[in-house]
Amino acid sequence: MNSSPSHSVPRRRPRRLRRGETLRRFARETRLTPDRLVLPQFVIGGQGRSEPIDAMPGRNRLSVDQTINECEQAWALGVRSFALFPAIDPTL
């Protein structure tokens, strides 16, 4: 009887995911750090406005000036990615 596994083990480890720093960072073991997070921002018109989002407790729709302030605070904490979601007129 053959006791070796039915699959073969590669003799070389492919390096295609390690060419550049960006790809190496994504291929590493998972680490939860601020620079790997994406902060969603829900943007509304006006100035100095903040509206709670019922479906997302703790998150608000913010006017552009408020959004900039929140992004600056997140940037200072190490967050480097932001996703902007503008308010869409529900009648459209």
Secondary structure, 3 states (H helix, E strand, C coil): CCCCCCCCCCCCCCCHHHCCHHHHHHHCCCCCCHHHCEEEEEEECCCCCEEECCCCCCCEEEEHHHHHHHHHHHHHCCCCEEEEEECCCCCC
